[in-house]
């Protein structure tokens, strides 16, 4: 019997599924998408071919001329007829018909899908097909609604140009005809758009109903309770169904033998044997290929973080790709050679896929945990924890693979429902037990607890697994085991699948995030070749590259976390279409009550505001640095002009942004009225400072560069903003003063009228000197200084006649108040030098340093009497008096030396 390319009929009569269903699905979707763009044509371009397809007699239906029997004008100048209005009047109904035809087709499609939703026996695949079809039609109609906005606005604008219809007088026939045509055009386009909007609402409702049906079906199937494992009824049914299922299994084995006898040609057997040989070689060869290809040298004790991540990715790829290729080779050979019944192909797929999954878990644990080479371990866990985690993960993967294979076999032989329930329940219980044993091994040892004196407070964990992770693991063990035992087998199985799926996603997410930090962040922030090249070619500074690296890694992390969240939530009934629909609805507009919120409009409005502020800042810099310095305006007026220009530009940008968002003046007035209460209570000081800032900029009592005194602070005004004013004191400190204090408080401006100022110094001369001569000498010192004004002339005030000194005050006026300290210092030096040289200020001597105290004679006699009472003789008193005189002389000598 020869082997032909055509498929031979199977003994089980089942139809063999295609090996490439995704290709045919994509092909059918391509044909459907090729037919749908007819809904998206522009209304102005849709009927372009309609006149060419119309019959010849159609021309008689159009208006040949606008002749009137009562018109006295002859029908002269036939070539001056207005072609544009006539063509518009003839083409507009055709456009209307074309668009309405598209809307009618879309309505028919949506009605059919809505009617199909009324069936109660729809599967998840049927619901997905209804949702995709309705979403496609809705997107096309939504685009048509958007394209109709411009024609509708243009038609309304043309109608507005005619003005309101007069009530007292009658319009001319030409104007009335134009008004009727334009009103009809506006009505047609508006009706078409409203009909399209209603279809969009209908399509969105269908999509929402499909999503609700899918969630309800998912929840119903997930929490459907079957017979519990701990009940005897399930096992009684299992024992009753075992003979039937055994016969079904024997029938499947006989079908395999029949197919081998029918299709077991030498070529098919050689092809199948070659596939098995390649698979075995890849599976066993990867254990030798992965360690060599990973290039993890055991001699390196501290490899770099980059080297560890690269080695981890090489281990994962070299340990997974050969296993997947070997499993696919066996499955493809079984399918291509037609040596296995079609109902048993899922069994082969489950076994081969399970082996590939086990290999993937092994490679993932080896790359991330590296139990045998701790120096190459990217994850921060201990050696014991790495070994235990690897064994736990591989054990759970093995149990899941066995359970999935048995479930596929039960489905292939059409096993009874109790046997399928028992299989899945036992698999869930076995997985829970393995997880419980692994978690128990992660517990801290009892010997460490006994070695502690007093209350046991562990300072570190010896397992490498944190408390929250172990708590979550024990919770999963309890839920899975209890759910399988009491009858919620579907929920327990689903939870196992989700835990495995989420664990794989989180491990890959950890490796990807670490890789982004190393290969993107470090490549731009450190002294790498890429960073050096960018600095040399683009002129970017190292700080700028660091900022770019931080932003790039942050954006990559956000994308990775969002993708991981989508993948984790995908098995819970959330697919990409739901996500895209939700994102599109949130971005292009969603309603909260009667208010439509569009994130795209908000983003574009913020963009307009940012661009306006950027342009305003550029204009301010041009005014401040280029134009205003070329004028004769003072610094304060230049600052006011620059500040006012910035405020005007910001308000203009804000108005443009609000206009784009559709916020009219009336709406802003309502918002301002609502905020007035809050302004009156909470924002009173801010508004007060704002208004005060505007008054400062307008009245200019204080200008930039003025020297002012506010309370205890004196300095130069550096900047006047809307809220506050910055004053720089003479010790280089910045004082921020609210504008309301400058308006309502007392401010001393030393340069309000002009920059001239007054300096005063106090001079003391000896009392025995001529005061007139002293005043003349002090005045001459002031007159000789170059910064002292000649008018008003310097003046000396005789302030006080003291006991040892005469006190004078010198008052001079200087050209600039900022020179006050310099002039004060110079005058002090000059006056002191002049008066000292003339003897008006004597050098410091005894007269100026010793104070004579009189009236102590009575105390001296009293002290002498006291001494005589204590037995001191008179002869001894004389030496004592001489000693006292010597002590006084020595004290006087010491005081003179200290004063000199």
C-alpha positions in Angstrom: 0.0 0.0 0.0 1.6 3.3 -1.1 1.5 6.5 0.9 -0.2 9.4 -0.8 -0.1 13.0 0.3 -3.9 13.0 0.8 -5.2 12.3 4.3 -6.7 8.9 4.8 -9.9 8.7 6.7 -9.6 8.0 10.4 -11.3 5.0 12.0 -12.8 7.2 14.7 -14.4 9.4 12.1 -13.2 12.6 13.7 -12.0 15.5 11.7 -8.3 16.3 12.2 -7.7 19.8 13.4 -5.5 22.1 11.4 -1.9 22.7 12.5 -2.1 26.3 11.7 -5.5 27.6 13.0 -4.0 31.0 13.8 -3.0 31.5 10.2 -6.5 30.9 8.9 -8.0 33.0 11.6 -5.7 35.9 10.7 -6.5 35.4 7.1 -10.3 35.5 7.7 -9.9 38.6 9.8 -7.9 40.2 7.0 -10.7 39.6 4.6 -13.2 41.0 7.0 -11.1 44.1 7.7 -10.7 44.6 3.9 -14.5 44.7 3.5 -15.1 47.1 6.4 -13.2 50.2 5.3 -16.2 51.1 3.2 -17.7 52.5 6.4 -14.8 54.8 6.9 -14.9 56.7 3.5 -15.2 60.4 3.6 -18.7 61.6 2.9 -17.3 64.1 0.4 -15.5 61.3 -1.5 -17.9 58.5 -1.3 -20.3 59.4 -4.1 -17.5 60.3 -6.5 -18.3 57.3 -8.7 -22.1 57.6 -8.3 -22.7 59.9 -11.3 -20.7 57.6 -13.5 -22.8 54.6 -12.5 -26.1 56.4 -12.9 -28.2 55.7 -16.1 -28.5 58.1 -18.9 -32.1 58.9 -18.1 -31.1 60.1 -14.6 -30.0 63.4 -16.0 -33.6 64.3 -16.7 -34.4 64.3 -12.9 -32.0 67.2 -12.2 -33.1 70.8 -12.6 -32.2 71.9 -16.1 -32.7 75.6 -15.4 -34.2 78.0 -12.8 -36.6 79.7 -15.3 -39.7 81.2 -13.8 -42.9 82.1 -15.9 -43.3 85.5 -14.1 -39.7 86.6 -14.7 -39.6 89.4 -17.2 -35.9 88.9 -17.9 -35.1 87.1 -21.2 -33.2 83.9 -21.0 -30.1 85.5 -22.2 -26.5 84.6 -21.2 -27.1 80.9 -20.5 -23.4 80.4 -19.8 -23.6 82.6 -16.7 -25.6 80.1 -14.6 -24.0 79.5 -11.2 -22.4 76.0 -11.5 -21.2 75.6 -7.9 -24.6 75.8 -6.1 -26.2 73.7 -8.7 -23.5 71.0 -8.4 -23.7 71.2 -4.6 -27.5 70.8 -4.8 -27.1 67.8 -7.1 -24.3 66.1 -5.3 -25.4 66.6 -1.7 -28.3 64.0 -1.8 -25.9 61.5 -3.3 -23.4 62.0 -0.5 -26.3 61.7 2.0 -27.5 58.5 0.4 -24.0 57.0 0.4 -23.4 57.8 4.1 -26.9 56.6 5.0 -26.3 53.4 3.2 -23.2 52.8 5.3 -25.1 53.6 8.5 -27.9 51.2 7.5 -25.4 48.4 6.9 -23.8 49.1 10.2 -27.2 49.2 12.0 -28.1 45.8 10.4 -24.9 44.3 11.6 -25.3 45.6 15.1 -29.0 44.5 15.2 -27.9 41.0 14.1 -25.2 40.9 16.8 -27.7 42.1 19.4 -30.2 39.5 18.4 -27.5 36.8 18.6 -26.8 38.0 22.2 -30.3 37.0 23.1 -29.3 33.3 23.0 -28.4 31.7 26.3 -26.2 28.9 25.0 -23.3 31.1 23.7 -19.8 29.9 24.4 -16.8 32.1 25.2 -15.7 31.9 21.6 -19.1 33.0 20.4 -19.1 36.0 22.8 -15.6 37.0 21.7 -16.7 36.9 18.0 -19.7 39.1 18.7 -17.6 41.5 20.7 -15.0 41.8 18.0 -17.6 42.3 15.3 -19.5 45.0 17.2 -16.3 46.7 18.3 -15.0 46.9 14.7 -18.3 48.4 13.4 -18.4 50.8 16.3 -14.9 52.0 15.6 -15.7 52.7 12.0 -18.9 54.6 12.9 -17.0 56.5 15.6 -14.5 57.6 12.9 -17.4 58.6 10.6 -18.9 60.8 13.4 -15.5 62.5 13.8 -15.2 63.1 10.1 -18.7 64.7 10.0 -17.7 67.4 12.5 -15.9 69.5 9.9 -18.6 69.4 7.3 -21.3 70.2 9.9 -19.3 73.2 11.2 -18.7 74.4 7.6 -22.4 74.1 6.8 -23.4 76.0 9.9 -20.9 78.7 9.2 -22.3 79.1 5.7 -25.8 79.4 7.1 -24.6 81.9 9.7 -23.2 84.1 7.0 -26.8 84.7 5.8 -27.7 86.2 9.2 -31.0 85.7 11.0 -34.2 85.5 9.0 -36.0 88.8 9.0 -39.4 88.9 10.7 -40.9 92.1 9.3 -39.6 92.1 5.7 -39.5 89.3 3.1 -36.2 88.0 1.8 -35.3 88.1 -1.9 -35.8 84.8 -3.8 -32.1 84.2 -4.2 -31.4 84.6 -0.5 -34.4 82.5 0.5 -33.3 79.8 -1.9 -29.8 79.8 -0.5 -31.1 79.8 3.1 -33.3 76.8 2.3 -30.4 74.9 0.7 -28.1 75.6 3.5 -30.6 74.8 6.2 -31.3 71.5 4.4 -27.6 70.7 4.3 -27.2 71.4 8.0 -30.2 69.3 8.8 -29.0 66.4 6.7 -25.5 66.3 8.1 -26.8 66.8 11.7 -29.3 64.0 11.4 -26.7 61.7 9.9 -24.3 62.5 12.7 -26.9 62.0 15.4 -27.9 58.6 13.8 -24.2 57.6 13.8 -23.8 58.6 17.4 -26.8 56.4 18.3 -25.2 53.5 16.5 -22.0 54.2 18.5 -23.9 54.0 21.7 -25.6 50.8 20.5 -22.2 49.2 19.7 -20.8 50.2 23.0 -23.7 48.7 24.8 -23.3 45.4 22.9 -19.6 45.3 23.9 -20.5 46.0 27.5 -23.2 43.3 27.4 -20.7 40.8 26.0 -18.1 41.7 28.7 -20.7 41.2 31.4 -21.8 37.9 29.9 -18.2 36.7 29.8 -17.5 37.7 33.4 -20.7 36.0 34.5 -19.8 32.9 32.6 -16.3 32.9 34.0 -17.5 33.4 37.6 -20.2 30.7 37.2 -17.7 28.2 35.9 -15.0 29.1 38.4 -17.2 28.7 41.5 -19.3 25.8 40.3 -19.3 23.2 43.0 -18.9 19.5 42.2 -19.0 16.5 44.4 -16.5 16.8 47.2 -13.5 14.5 47.4 -14.2 13.7 51.0 -17.7 12.4 50.2 -18.3 8.7 49.4 -20.6 9.5 46.5 -17.9 10.7 44.2 -15.8 7.6 44.7 -18.7 5.3 44.3 -19.4 6.8 40.9 -15.7 6.6 40.0 -15.7 2.9 40.8 -18.8 2.4 38.7 -17.4 4.3 35.7 -14.0 2.6 35.7 -15.0 -0.4 33.5 -16.5 1.9 30.9 -13.5 4.2 30.8 -11.2 1.1 30.7 -13.0 -0.1 27.5 -12.7 3.4 26.1 -8.9 3.4 26.8 -8.6 0.0 25.1 -10.5 1.3 22.1 -8.1 4.2 21.9 -5.1 1.9 22.0 -6.6 -0.3 19.3 -7.2 2.8 17.2 -3.5 3.6 17.5 -2.6 0.1 16.4 -4.9 0.4 13.5 -3.4 3.7 12.4 0.1 2.3 12.7 -0.9 -0.7 10.6 -2.6 1.6 8.0 -0.1 4.5 7.9 3.0 2.9 9.4 5.1 3.1 6.2 8.8 3.1 6.4 9.0 6.8 5.6 6.6 7.7 8.3 8.3 5.5 10.9 11.7 6.8 10.0 10.4 10.4 10.2 8.8 9.7 13.6 12.0 8.0 14.8 14.1 10.9 13.6 11.8 13.3 15.5 12.1 11.3 18.7 15.8 11.0 18.3 16.2 14.8 17.8 14.0 15.4 20.8 16.0 13.0 23.0 19.2 14.6 21.8 18.0 18.1 22.5 16.6 17.2 26.0 19.7 15.4 27.2 22.1 17.6 25.3 20.8 20.8 26.8 22.2 19.7 30.2 25.7 19.9 28.7 25.0 22.8 26.3 23.6 25.2 28.9 26.5 25.1 31.4 29.0 25.6 28.7 27.1 28.3 26.8 26.3 30.2 30.0 30.1 30.7 30.6 29.8 30.8 34.4 33.3 30.2 35.5 33.3 28.5 38.9 36.7 30.1 39.7 35.3 33.6 39.8 34.3 34.5 43.3 32.8 38.0 42.6 31.6 38.4 39.1 30.0 41.7 38.1 26.3 42.2 38.2 26.2 42.6 34.5 28.0 39.3 34.0 25.6 37.5 36.4 22.5 38.8 34.5 23.9 37.9 31.1 24.8 34.4 32.4 21.3 34.0 33.8 19.6 34.9 30.5 22.0 32.5 28.6 21.1 29.7 31.0 17.3 30.3 30.6 17.5 30.4 26.8 19.8 27.5 26.4 17.8 25.4 28.8 14.4 26.2 27.4 14.8 26.6 23.6 16.1 23.0 22.9 13.4 21.5 25.1 10.6 23.4 23.3 12.1 22.5 19.9 12.3 18.8 20.9 8.7 18.7 22.1 7.4 20.5 19.0 9.4 18.1 16.8 7.6 15.0 18.4 4.2 16.6 18.2 4.7 17.7 14.6 5.8 14.2 13.6 2.8 12.6 15.3 0.5 15.0 13.6 2.2 14.8 10.2 2.5 11.0 10.0 -1.1 10.5 10.9 -0.1 7.7 13.4 -2.2 9.0 16.3 -5.9 9.5 16.4 -7.0 13.2 16.4 -8.7 12.8 19.7 -5.4 11.7 21.3 -3.3 14.5 19.8 -4.1 16.8 22.8 -2.6 14.0 25.0 0.6 14.2 23.0 0.5 18.0 23.2 0.0 17.9 26.9 2.9 15.5 27.5 5.3 17.2 25.2 4.3 20.7 26.4 4.6 19.6 30.0 8.1 18.3 29.5 9.0 21.6 27.9 7.4 23.4 30.9 9.5 21.4 33.3 12.6 22.2 31.4 11.7 25.9 31.4 11.2 25.9 35.2 14.5 24.1 35.7 16.3 26.7 33.5 14.5 29.6 35.2 15.5 28.3 38.7 19.1 27.6 37.5 19.4 31.1 36.0 17.9 33.0 38.8 18.9 31.0 41.8 22.0 29.1 40.6 22.1 26.5 43.4 25.4 25.0 42.3 27.3 28.3 41.7 26.3 30.8 44.4 28.7 33.5 43.0 26.7 33.7 39.8 23.3 34.0 41.6 21.4 37.2 40.6 18.7 36.8 43.3 19.6 37.8 46.9 18.9 34.4 48.6 21.0 32.0 50.5 22.4 28.6 49.3 19.9 26.5 51.3 16.9 28.6 50.1 18.1 28.4 46.5 18.2 24.6 46.6 14.8 24.3 48.3 13.2 26.7 46.0 14.5 24.8 42.9 13.2 21.5 44.3 9.9 23.0 45.2 9.3 24.6 41.7 10.4 21.5 39.8 8.2 19.3 42.0 5.1 21.4 41.4 5.8 21.6 37.7 6.1 17.8 37.5 2.8 17.3 39.4 1.0 19.8 37.2 2.4 18.2 34.0 1.1 14.7 35.1 -2.3 16.1 36.0 -2.7 18.0 32.8 -1.7 14.9 30.8 -4.2 12.7 32.6 -6.9 15.4 32.1 -6.1 15.4 28.3 -6.3 11.6 28.3 -9.7 11.7 30.1 -10.9 14.2 27.5 -9.5 12.1 24.6 -11.3 8.9 25.7 -14.4 10.8 26.8 -14.0 9.7 30.4 -16.9 10.1 32.8 -17.2 13.3 34.7 -16.6 11.8 38.2 -13.2 10.5 37.0 -12.3 13.9 35.6 -13.3 15.6 38.9 -11.3 13.0 40.9 -8.2 13.5 38.7 -8.2 17.3 39.0 -9.1 17.1 42.7 -6.3 14.7 43.5 -3.9 16.8 41.5 -4.9 19.9 43.5 -4.4 18.1 46.8 -1.0 16.8 45.7 0.1 20.2 44.7 -1.0 21.7 48.0 0.8 19.0 49.9 4.1 19.6 48.0 3.7 23.3 48.6 3.1 22.7 52.3 6.1 20.4 52.6 8.3 23.1 50.9 7.0 25.8 53.1 7.6 23.7 56.2 11.2 23.2 55.2 11.6 27.0 54.9 10.8 27.4 58.6 13.6 28.4 61.0 15.2 25.5 62.9 14.2 24.8 66.5 17.8 24.6 67.6 18.2 28.3 67.0 15.2 29.0 69.1 16.5 26.9 72.0 19.9 28.6 71.9 18.3 32.0 72.7 17.9 33.1 76.3 14.7 34.9 77.3 12.0 35.6 74.7 12.9 34.4 71.2 13.3 37.3 68.9 15.0 36.2 65.6 17.5 38.7 64.3 17.6 37.2 60.8 15.9 34.6 58.7 17.8 31.5 57.7 15.4 30.6 54.9 15.8 33.5 52.4 12.0 33.7 52.1 10.3 36.6 53.9 7.4 36.2 56.3 4.8 37.7 54.0 5.7 35.3 51.2 5.5 32.3 53.5 2.2 33.6 54.9 0.8 33.9 51.3 2.0 30.4 50.6 0.3 28.9 53.6 -2.9 30.8 52.7 -2.7 29.3 49.2 -2.2 25.8 50.6 -5.2 26.2 52.8 -7.5 27.5 50.0 -6.4 25.0 47.4 -6.5 22.0 49.7 -9.8 22.9 51.4 -11.4 23.9 48.0 -10.5 20.6 46.4 -11.8 18.6 49.4 -15.1 20.3 49.7 -16.0 20.3 46.0 -14.6 23.5 44.5 -12.2 21.6 42.2 -12.4 24.1 39.4 -11.5 27.0 41.7 -8.6 25.1 43.2 -7.2 24.1 39.8 -7.6 27.6 38.5 -5.8 29.0 41.6 -2.9 26.6 41.0 -2.5 27.6 37.4 -2.6 31.3 38.4 0.0 30.9 41.1 2.3 29.1 38.7 1.6 31.7 35.9 2.1 34.7 38.3 5.3 33.2 39.7 6.8 32.8 36.2 5.8 36.3 35.2 7.2 37.8 38.4 10.5 36.0 38.0 10.8 37.2 34.4 9.8 40.7 35.5 12.5 40.7 38.2 15.2 39.7 35.6 13.9 42.3 33.1 13.9 45.1 35.6 17.4 44.2 36.7 18.5 44.1 33.1 17.0 47.5 32.4 18.8 49.0 35.3 22.1 47.5 34.2 22.0 47.7 30.4 20.2 51.0 30.2 20.7 52.9 33.4 24.4 52.0 34.0 25.2 52.4 30.3 24.2 56.0 30.4 25.2 57.0 34.0 28.6 55.4 34.3 31.8 56.0 32.3 30.9 53.6 29.6 31.7 53.8 25.9 28.1 54.8 25.1 28.0 57.6 27.6 31.4 58.9 26.4 30.2 58.8 22.8 27.0 60.6 23.6 28.9 63.3 25.6 31.3 63.8 22.7 28.8 63.9 19.9 25.8 65.6 21.5 27.5 67.9 24.0 25.4 66.6 26.8 26.7 66.9 30.3 27.2 63.9 32.6 24.4 65.2 34.8 22.0 65.4 31.8 22.9 61.8 30.9 22.2 60.7 34.4 18.8 62.4 34.3 18.1 60.7 30.9 19.1 57.3 32.3 16.8 57.8 35.3 13.9 58.8 33.0 14.6 55.9 30.6 14.8 53.3 33.3 11.6 54.7 35.0 9.7 54.6 31.7 10.9 51.1 31.0 9.9 50.0 34.5 6.4 51.4 34.1 6.0 49.6 30.8 7.3 46.3 32.2 5.0 46.5 35.3 2.0 47.3 33.1 2.7 44.4 30.8 3.2 42.1 33.8 -0.1 43.2 35.3 -1.9 42.6 32.0 -0.4 39.1 31.7 -1.2 38.2 35.3 -4.8 39.4 34.9 -5.3 37.9 31.4 -6.5 34.5 32.7 -9.1 36.2 34.9 -11.2 37.1 31.8 -9.3 40.3 30.9 -7.9 40.1 27.4 -6.1 42.6 25.1 -9.3 43.8 23.5 -10.9 44.8 26.8 -7.7 46.6 27.7 -7.5 48.5 24.4 -11.2 49.3 24.6 -10.9 50.7 28.2 -7.7 52.7 27.4 -9.3 54.1 24.2 -12.5 55.0 26.1 -10.5 56.6 28.9 -8.3 58.5 26.5 -10.8 59.7 24.0 -13.6 60.4 26.4 -15.9 58.9 29.0 -18.9 60.3 30.7 -19.4 61.0 34.4 -23.0 62.0 34.6 -23.6 64.6 32.0 -19.9 65.6 31.8 -17.6 64.0 29.2 -14.0 63.7 30.3 -11.4 63.1 27.5 -7.9 62.4 28.6 -6.6 63.2 25.1 -8.1 66.6 25.2 -6.7 67.2 28.7 -3.3 66.1 27.6 -3.4 68.3 24.5 -4.7 71.2 26.6 -1.8 70.8 29.0 0.5 70.6 26.0 -0.9 74.0 24.7 -0.4 75.5 28.1 3.2 74.2 28.4 4.1 75.5 24.9 2.5 78.9 25.7 4.5 79.1 28.9 7.7 78.1 27.1 7.1 80.8 24.5 6.3 83.3 27.2 9.6 82.5 29.0 11.5 83.0 25.8 9.9 86.4 25.2 10.7 87.4 28.8 14.3 86.4 28.4 14.5 88.4 25.1 13.0 91.5 26.9 15.2 91.2 29.9 18.5 90.4 28.2 18.2 92.0 24.7 15.6 94.7 24.2 15.1 96.4 27.5 18.8 96.9 28.3 19.0 98.9 25.1 16.5 101.4 26.4 16.8 104.2 28.9 14.4 102.6 31.3 15.6 102.0 34.9 16.0 98.5 36.3 12.7 98.6 38.3 10.6 99.6 35.3 12.3 96.9 33.1 11.5 94.3 35.8 7.9 95.4 35.9 7.6 95.2 32.1 9.1 91.7 32.0 6.9 90.5 34.9 3.7 91.9 33.3 4.6 90.4 30.0 5.1 87.0 31.7 1.7 87.2 33.3 0.0 88.3 30.1 1.6 85.4 28.2 0.6 82.9 30.9 -3.0 84.1 30.9 -3.2 84.0 27.1 -1.8 80.4 27.1 -4.3 79.5 29.9 -7.2 80.9 27.8 -6.1 79.0 24.7 -5.9 75.8 26.8 -9.4 76.4 28.3 -10.7 77.2 24.8 -9.4 73.9 23.5 -11.0 72.0 26.4 -14.3 73.7 25.6 -14.5 75.7 28.8 -16.3 78.9 27.9 -16.4 82.2 29.8 -19.7 81.4 31.4 -18.4 78.1 32.7 -15.3 79.8 34.1 -17.5 82.4 35.7 -19.4 79.6 37.5 -16.2 78.0 38.6 -14.9 81.4 39.9 -18.2 81.9 41.8 -17.9 78.5 43.4 -14.3 79.2 44.4 -15.1 82.6 45.8 -16.2 81.1 49.1 -13.0 79.1 49.3 -11.0 82.2 48.4 -12.8 84.2 51.1 -11.8 81.7 53.8 -8.8 79.6 52.9 -7.1 81.6 50.1 -7.5 85.1 51.5 -3.8 85.6 52.2 -2.8 84.3 48.8 -5.2 86.6 47.0 -4.1 89.5 49.2 -0.5 89.0 48.3 -1.4 88.6 44.6 -3.3 91.9 44.5 -0.5 93.6 46.5 2.0 92.3 44.0 0.0 93.8 41.1 -0.2 97.1 43.0 3.6 97.1 43.5 4.2 96.5 39.9 1.7 99.3 38.9 2.4 102.0 41.5 6.1 101.0 41.8 6.7 102.4 45.4 9.4 99.8 45.6 11.6 98.9 42.6 14.2 96.4 41.8 17.5 97.8 43.0 16.1 100.0 45.8 17.6 100.0 49.2 14.8 99.5 51.7 14.4 99.0 55.4 11.7 96.6 56.6 11.6 96.1 60.3 15.0 94.9 61.4 16.1 94.0 57.8 17.8 96.3 55.4 18.9 95.4 51.9 18.5 95.7 48.1 15.3 94.6 46.3 16.3 91.8 44.0 13.0 90.5 42.6 9.3 91.4 42.8 6.9 88.6 42.0 3.1 88.3 42.4 3.2 86.7 45.8 6.4 88.0 47.5 9.4 90.3 47.2 13.0 89.1 47.6 15.4 91.4 49.5 19.1 90.7 49.7 20.7 92.0 52.9 24.3 93.2 53.2 25.4 89.9 54.7 24.2 88.2 51.4 21.1 86.7 53.0 17.8 86.6 51.2 14.7 87.9 53.0 11.3 86.9 51.5 8.7 89.4 52.3 5.0 88.9 51.4 3.7 91.7 49.2 0.8 92.5 51.6 3.4 93.5 54.2 4.9 96.0 51.8 1.5 97.5 51.0 0.0 97.6 54.4 3.2 98.0 56.5 5.8 100.7 57.0 8.7 100.5 54.5 11.7 102.8 54.4 12.9 103.3 50.9 16.3 105.1 50.9 16.3 105.7 47.2 12.6 106.4 46.5 13.2 110.0 45.1 16.9 109.8 44.2 19.9 107.8 45.2 21.5 110.5 47.4 21.8 109.8 51.1 23.1 111.2 54.4 25.9 109.9 56.6 26.5 111.0 60.2 29.4 110.4 62.5 29.9 111.3 66.1 33.2 112.9 67.2 34.4 113.7 70.8 37.2 116.2 71.6 38.8 117.3 74.9 36.9 119.9 76.8 39.8 122.3 77.1 40.0 122.6 73.2 38.4 125.3 71.0 35.1 123.9 69.7 35.0 126.3 66.8 38.4 125.2 65.6 37.4 121.6 66.1 34.2 122.1 63.9 36.2 123.7 61.2 38.7 120.9 61.1 35.9 118.3 61.0 34.1 120.2 58.2 37.3 120.4 56.1 37.7 116.6 56.3 34.1 116.2 54.9 34.5 118.8 52.2 37.7 117.1 50.9 36.0 113.7 50.3 35.1 113.2 46.6 31.8 111.4 47.3 30.4 114.1 49.5 28.0 116.5 47.9 28.9 120.2 47.8 25.2 121.1 48.1 23.9 120.8 50.7 27.1 121.6 52.4 28.5 119.4 55.2 27.4 120.5 58.6 28.7 120.0 62.1 26.3 119.9 65.0 27.6 120.7 68.5 25.5 118.2 70.4 26.8 117.9 74.0 29.2 119.5 76.5 30.4 116.7 78.7 32.7 116.5 81.7 35.8 115.3 79.9 34.8 115.7 76.3 32.8 117.9 73.8 30.6 115.8 71.5 30.1 116.8 67.8 28.1 115.2 65.0 29.1 115.5 61.4 26.3 115.4 58.8 27.2 115.0 55.1 25.2 114.1 52.0 26.6 111.6 49.5 25.9 110.9 45.8 24.7 107.3 46.2 23.3 105.8 49.3 25.1 102.5 48.5 28.4 104.3 49.2 27.4 105.1 52.8 29.6 102.6 54.6 32.6 103.5 52.4 32.2 107.2 53.1 31.6 106.6 56.8 34.9 104.7 57.1 36.8 107.2 55.1 35.6 110.1 57.2 36.3 108.4 60.4 39.9 107.8 59.3 40.3 111.3 58.1 38.8 113.0 61.1 40.7 110.9 63.6 44.0 111.6 61.9 43.3 115.3 61.7 42.2 115.8 65.3 44.9 113.6 66.7 47.5 115.5 64.9 46.2 118.8 66.3 46.0 117.4 69.8 42.2 117.6 70.0 42.1 113.9 70.7 44.9 113.0 73.3 46.6 109.6 73.3 45.3 107.2 75.9 47.1 107.8 79.3 46.6 107.6 83.0 44.1 110.4 83.0 41.9 108.5 80.8 42.3 105.1 82.4 42.4 105.7 86.2 39.4 106.7 88.2 40.1 108.4 91.6 37.6 107.6 94.3 37.4 110.1 97.2 35.6 110.0 100.6 37.1 106.8 101.9 38.9 108.3 104.9 36.3 107.3 107.4 36.4 103.7 106.1 40.2 103.8 106.5 40.0 104.9 110.2 37.4 102.3 110.9 39.6 99.6 109.5 42.4 100.8 111.7 40.3 100.7 114.8 39.2 97.1 114.0 42.8 96.1 113.6 43.8 97.6 117.0 41.0 95.7 118.7 42.4 92.4 117.4 45.7 93.1 119.2 47.7 94.9 116.6 50.2 97.4 118.1 50.9 100.8 116.9 54.5 100.1 115.9 53.3 97.4 113.8 50.7 99.7 112.2 53.4 101.9 110.7 55.0 99.1 108.7 51.5 98.0 107.7 50.8 101.5 106.5 54.1 101.5 104.6 53.2 98.2 103.1 49.8 99.6 102.1 51.4 102.5 100.4 53.7 100.1 98.6 50.8 98.0 97.5 48.9 101.1 96.2 52.0 102.2 94.3 52.4 98.8 92.7 48.6 98.8 91.8 48.9 102.2 90.3 52.0 101.1 88.3 50.1 98.1 87.0 47.0 100.1 86.0 49.2 102.6 84.1 50.9 99.8 82.2 47.4 98.3 81.3 46.1 101.6 80.2 49.1 102.4 78.1 
